[in-house]
Amino acid sequence: MTLPPLTAVRAFEAVARHLSFTRAADELGMTQAAVSYQIRLLEERIGTPLFLRKPRQIALTETGAQLAPATRDAFDMLRNAFAEAQGRVEGTLAITAVPTFASHWLAANVGLFQLAHPEIAVRVESSGHLVDFGAEEFDVGIRGTKKPTPGLVWHLLLKAEFAPMMSPKLVHEYQVRQPRDLLRVPQIAPDDPWLTAWLDLAGVSGAVIDDRPFSRLGSQNLEAAAAIAGRGLAMLTPTFYSDDIAAGRLVQPFKTIGWDGHGYYLVYPESRRNAPKIRAFREWLLEATAPLRDRQASLEG
């Protein structure tokens, strides 16, 4: 089978990505009527509809949904190849990162990447939302996860290790000297699986956690703030709170550190592996976070 006209395929890729003829036309510099005409040509060529036309919206048909990822990847590869051939790395790198990593490492260090690559602007969004690279305009993500998603490239930046931490005041008030003493300390998140996992690791098996009603703060950042304020014990990743420990705002009473397989990963679509700006960021980030991984490895050893 010969390939359909490239103009029609390009129109399909843009409409499928935006799910809008209007936005696709704006991007392609065409009229909406011209985009619609190209889609009709492609549908006639294939012999089946690619979109369901509904009032005020469109949706991909089963065939359209099957073709959309392949065409998007193909155009990404073409864009990357031409950019690389021209030696261009400029543009905006859009990063989505989970809040804990964004606030405790990325915000303090991303400026160093921009100093090394002044031709690349950086946009960072802090969110726990798992981005869909096919539908949202992000180049890379930094996710906290245990299970990689098919179709994405994954690079481990840091293990999401955990240990109990609290304010110095609470350590003194509750006379925390051995792991079992933690059961007397108010828990900021009693249902945190890291808590029971750590207690088991520390030899406190079968512990009964306070089952009174509690608030869910939803992120390490907020739980750490509550712990620093003396509100209770929080399970935190030591690497992110070393400054607070050094300054005496937090105490990690025990050296035992747990890990359940979760980690912080740099992720991006396989089809964009060789995009110059992604390659530049990947190389910088892996080198910049290497000391974090080395420190974790030394503590494990």
C-alpha positions as a printed NumPy array, in Angstrom:
array([[  0.   ,   0.   ,   0.   ],
       [  1.318,   3.455,  -0.907],
       [  1.39 ,   6.115,   1.783],
       [ -1.43 ,   8.7  ,   1.89 ],
       [ -0.526,  12.316,   1.043],
       [  1.739,  13.766,   3.732],
       [ -0.402,  16.918,   3.999],
       [ -3.431,  14.814,   4.899],
       [ -1.487,  12.759,   7.437],
       [ -0.07 ,  15.933,   8.983],
       [ -3.565,  17.387,   9.279],
       [ -4.786,  14.181,  10.931],
       [ -1.922,  14.205,  13.447],
       [ -2.677,  17.8  ,  14.471],
       [ -6.443,  17.282,  14.754],
       [ -5.962,  14.034,  16.706],
       [ -3.58 ,  15.757,  19.124],
       [ -5.786,  18.801,  19.719],
       [ -9.161,  17.108,  19.152],
       [-10.055,  20.365,  17.456],
       [-10.155,  21.361,  13.791],
       [ -9.809,  25.018,  14.777],
       [ -6.655,  24.597,  16.869],
       [ -5.147,  22.264,  14.285],
       [ -5.794,  24.83 ,  11.544],
       [ -4.144,  27.567,  13.627],
       [ -1.082,  25.401,  14.21 ],
       [ -0.756,  24.387,  10.561],
       [ -1.444,  27.834,   9.128],
       [ -4.424,  26.516,   7.177],
       [ -8.104,  27.339,   7.143],
       [-10.452,  25.078,   9.052],
       [-12.118,  24.139,   5.777],
       [ -8.764,  23.092,   4.316],
       [ -8.026,  20.894,   7.33 ],
       [-11.48 ,  19.29 ,   7.085],
       [-10.883,  18.636,   3.383],
       [ -7.562,  16.895,   4.11 ],
       [ -9.217,  14.717,   6.748],
       [-11.974,  13.734,   4.309],
       [ -9.342,  12.811,   1.711],
       [ -7.593,  10.605,   4.253],
       [-10.822,   8.962,   5.383],
       [-11.734,   8.216,   1.756],
       [ -8.26 ,   6.802,   1.173],
       [ -8.482,   4.514,   4.208],
       [-12.147,   3.718,   3.702],
       [-13.359,   4.46 ,   7.219],
       [-14.057,   7.518,   9.408],
       [-11.263,   8.709,  11.678],
       [-13.318,  11.107,  13.793],
       [-16.766,  11.152,  15.334],
       [-18.254,  14.594,  14.727],
       [-20.346,  15.655,  17.709],
       [-21.894,  19.026,  18.585],
       [-19.073,  21.284,  19.825],
       [-16.567,  18.442,  20.002],
       [-14.95 ,  15.623,  18.095],
       [-13.608,  12.247,  19.159],
       [-11.393,   9.637,  17.56 ],
       [-12.993,   6.534,  16.135],
       [-11.436,   3.155,  16.895],
       [ -9.39 ,   3.4  ,  13.697],
       [ -8.413,   6.99 ,  14.46 ],
       [ -7.299,   6.023,  17.969],
       [ -5.2  ,   3.24 ,  16.476],
       [ -3.461,   5.556,  14.007],
       [ -2.983,   8.609,  16.239],
       [ -0.042,   7.381,  18.39 ],
       [  1.871,   6.083,  15.363],
       [  1.476,   9.307,  13.389],
       [  2.372,  11.426,  16.418],
       [  5.534,   9.382,  17.018],
       [  6.458,   9.562,  13.329],
       [  6.193,  13.365,  13.225],
       [  8.082,  13.65 ,  16.52 ],
       [ 10.904,  11.618,  15.029],
       [ 10.938,  13.792,  11.909],
       [ 10.992,  17.01 ,  13.939],
       [ 13.791,  15.669,  16.117],
       [ 15.824,  14.502,  13.111],
       [ 15.602,  17.873,  11.363],
       [ 16.386,  19.767,  14.567],
       [ 19.422,  17.57 ,  15.146],
       [ 20.578,  17.973,  11.544],
       [ 20.454,  21.741,  11.988],
       [ 22.3  ,  21.513,  15.302],
       [ 19.456,  23.302,  17.07 ],
       [ 18.781,  22.792,  20.757],
       [ 16.856,  25.983,  21.406],
       [ 13.246,  26.175,  22.456],
       [ 11.284,  25.723,  25.665],
       [ 11.673,  22.579,  27.741],
       [  8.396,  21.881,  29.539],
       [  8.869,  19.788,  32.687],
       [  6.208,  18.321,  34.947],
       [  7.542,  17.159,  38.319],
       [  6.034,  15.744,  41.487],
       [  5.918,  18.412,  44.227],
       [  8.461,  16.878,  46.611],
       [ 11.197,  16.549,  43.99 ],
       [ 10.295,  19.895,  42.429],
       [ 10.555,  21.858,  45.669],
       [ 13.436,  20.036,  47.352],
       [ 15.797,  19.559,  44.431],
       [ 14.674,  20.802,  41.028],
       [ 13.822,  24.379,  42.008],
       [ 17.243,  24.864,  43.576],
       [ 19.192,  23.317,  40.701],
       [ 17.37 ,  23.86 ,  37.405],
       [ 19.027,  27.275,  37.072],
       [ 22.348,  25.467,  36.648],
       [ 20.919,  23.702,  33.604],
       [ 19.882,  27.041,  32.138],
       [ 23.361,  28.451,  32.739],
       [ 24.807,  25.501,  30.838],
       [ 22.183,  25.805,  28.079],
       [ 21.141,  29.47 ,  27.777],
       [ 19.448,  28.71 ,  24.448],
       [ 16.805,  26.586,  26.22 ],
       [ 14.017,  28.186,  28.225],
       [ 12.546,  26.04 ,  31.002],
       [  8.953,  25.799,  32.194],
       [  8.304,  23.716,  35.315],
       [  4.916,  22.63 ,  36.59 ],
       [  4.726,  20.998,  40.008],
       [  1.974,  18.386,  40.032],
       [  1.275,  14.849,  41.162],
       [ -0.804,  14.356,  38.028],
       [  0.484,  11.608,  35.719],
       [  0.84 ,  13.499,  32.472],
       [ -0.29 ,  12.053,  29.147],
       [  2.523,  13.079,  26.816],
       [  0.282,  12.477,  23.825],
       [ -2.36 ,  14.937,  24.976],
       [ -0.474,  17.46 ,  27.12 ],
       [  2.335,  19.764,  26.081],
       [  5.169,  18.51 ,  28.273],
       [  8.54 ,  17.283,  27.092],
       [  9.635,  15.33 ,  30.156],
       [  8.278,  14.326,  33.525],
       [  9.751,  13.527,  36.918],
       [  7.538,  10.962,  38.588],
       [  7.508,   9.102,  41.854],
       [  6.491,   5.578,  40.986],
       [  7.216,   1.883,  41.294],
       [  5.947,   0.554,  37.989],
       [  7.208,   1.986,  34.669],
       [  4.632,   2.858,  32.016],
       [  5.013,   1.093,  28.646],
       [  6.09 ,   3.352,  25.793],
       [  8.132,   5.677,  27.998],
       [ 11.861,   5.808,  28.678],
       [ 12.698,   5.716,  32.408],
       [ 15.861,   6.85 ,  34.221],
       [ 16.155,   6.394,  37.986],
       [ 17.167,   9.643,  39.676],
       [ 16.703,   8.731,  43.307],
       [ 15.219,   5.936,  45.403],
       [ 12.187,   7.059,  47.416],
       [ 13.582,   5.831,  50.722],
       [ 11.819,   6.614,  53.985],
       [ 12.432,   7.043,  57.697],
       [ 10.468,   8.519,  60.618],
       [ 11.191,  12.16 ,  61.43 ],
       [  9.833,  14.645,  63.936],
       [ 10.708,  17.843,  65.75 ],
       [ 13.379,  17.791,  68.49 ],
       [ 10.654,  18.825,  70.934],
       [  8.658,  15.646,  70.317],
       [ 11.741,  13.424,  70.592],
       [ 12.309,  14.856,  74.074],
       [  8.641,  14.98 ,  75.087],
       [  7.96 ,  11.328,  74.193],
       [ 11.41 ,  10.059,  75.214],
       [ 12.047,   8.406,  71.859],
       [ 14.985,   6.038,  72.382],
       [ 13.99 ,   2.88 ,  70.518],
       [ 11.694,   2.18 ,  67.55 ],
       [  8.78 ,   0.978,  69.686],
       [  8.684,   4.385,  71.376],
       [  7.388,   5.829,  68.102],
       [  4.007,   4.219,  68.803],
       [  3.461,   6.812,  71.545],
       [  4.139,   9.734,  69.221],
       [  1.179,  11.31 ,  67.336],
       [  1.185,  10.162,  63.713],
       [  0.637,  12.78 ,  61.024],
       [ -0.493,  10.092,  58.548],
       [ -1.388,   6.912,  60.482],
       [ -2.424,   5.111,  57.286],
       [  0.923,   5.747,  55.557],
       [  2.163,   2.31 ,  54.363],
       [  5.723,   3.561,  54.85 ],
       [  5.064,   3.697,  58.608],
       [  4.102,   0.044,  59.034],
       [  6.814,  -1.043,  56.576],
       [  9.471,   0.83 ,  58.56 ],
       [  8.245,  -0.509,  61.911],
       [  8.418,  -4.065,  60.553],
       [ 11.936,  -3.396,  59.268],
       [ 12.94 ,  -2.033,  62.679],
       [ 11.621,  -5.136,  64.433],
       [  8.348,  -3.67 ,  65.705],
       [  6.051,  -6.22 ,  64.094],
       [  2.303,  -6.335,  64.623],
       [  2.217,  -2.741,  65.8  ],
       [ -1.243,  -1.239,  66.327],
       [ -1.39 ,   2.254,  64.829],
       [ -3.69 ,   4.883,  66.305],
       [ -6.974,   4.579,  64.383],
       [ -8.535,   7.876,  65.451],
       [ -9.827,  10.199,  62.696],
       [ -6.994,  12.103,  61.031],
       [ -6.32 ,  14.532,  58.217],
       [ -4.68 ,  13.575,  54.942],
       [ -2.163,  16.209,  53.906],
       [ -1.42 ,  14.519,  50.594],
       [  2.286,  15.212,  50.086],
       [  5.648,  14.896,  51.807],
       [  6.014,  18.676,  51.677],
       [  2.952,  19.269,  53.831],
       [  3.681,  16.373,  56.17 ],
       [  7.231,  17.661,  56.675],
       [  5.897,  21.141,  57.47 ],
       [  3.562,  19.626,  60.06 ],
       [  6.423,  17.603,  61.559],
       [  8.675,  20.677,  61.797],
       [  5.821,  22.497,  63.55 ],
       [  5.746,  19.736,  66.168],
       [  2.422,  18.226,  65.122],
       [  3.656,  14.653,  64.994],
       [  5.777,  12.017,  63.297],
       [  6.085,  11.96 ,  59.503],
       [  7.59 ,   9.373,  57.164],
       [  9.953,  11.287,  54.896],
       [ 12.709,  10.71 ,  52.34 ],
       [ 15.957,  11.597,  54.182],
       [ 17.737,  12.909,  51.071],
       [ 15.204,  15.732,  50.725],
       [ 15.367,  16.839,  54.365],
       [ 19.094,  16.695,  55.141],
       [ 19.21 ,  20.505,  55.485],
       [ 16.326,  20.485,  57.986],
       [ 18.071,  17.748,  59.972],
       [ 21.386,  19.63 ,  59.912],
       [ 19.646,  22.83 ,  61.061],
       [ 17.888,  21.047,  63.926],
       [ 14.388,  21.579,  62.582],
       [ 13.87 ,  17.831,  62.175],
       [ 15.294,  14.766,  63.873],
       [ 15.703,  11.328,  62.308],
       [ 15.929,   9.294,  65.54 ],
       [ 17.088,   6.03 ,  63.937],
       [ 19.5  ,   5.179,  61.127],
       [ 17.247,   2.445,  59.735],
       [ 15.998,   3.449,  56.28 ],
       [ 13.227,   1.671,  54.399],
       [ 12.589,   1.292,  50.688],
       [  9.603,  -0.364,  49.015],
       [ 10.766,  -0.151,  45.405],
       [  9.431,   3.324,  44.642],
       [ 11.737,   5.854,  43.042],
       [ 11.879,   9.237,  41.365],
       [ 12.337,   8.847,  37.621],
       [ 12.963,  11.056,  34.617],
       [ 10.485,   9.93 ,  31.949],
       [  9.708,  10.884,  28.353],
       [  8.275,   9.248,  25.215],
       [ 10.505,   6.747,  23.434],
       [  9.947,   8.616,  20.176],
       [ 11.527,  11.758,  21.659],
       [ 14.638,  10.109,  23.056],
       [ 16.926,  11.979,  20.64 ],
       [ 15.239,  15.389,  20.759],
       [ 18.173,  17.776,  21.345],
       [ 16.634,  19.64 ,  24.291],
       [ 15.549,  16.389,  25.968],
       [ 18.949,  14.822,  25.412],
       [ 20.651,  17.908,  26.876],
       [ 18.403,  17.858,  29.959],
       [ 18.776,  14.092,  30.413],
       [ 22.571,  14.253,  30.341],
       [ 22.648,  17.196,  32.756],
       [ 20.073,  15.734,  35.185],
       [ 21.641,  12.281,  35.412],
       [ 25.04 ,  13.821,  36.115],
       [ 23.643,  16.346,  38.607],
       [ 21.734,  13.706,  40.598],
       [ 24.572,  11.147,  40.583],
       [ 25.824,  12.305,  44.04 ],
       [ 22.353,  11.608,  45.477],
       [ 22.417,   8.042,  44.171],
       [ 26.013,   7.573,  45.31 ],
       [ 25.122,   8.744,  48.817],
       [ 22.175,   6.362,  49.007],
       [ 24.384,   3.498,  47.819],
       [ 27.036,   4.298,  50.437],
       [ 24.455,   4.296,  53.228],
       [ 23.084,   0.975,  52.017],
       [ 26.593,  -0.458,  51.971]])
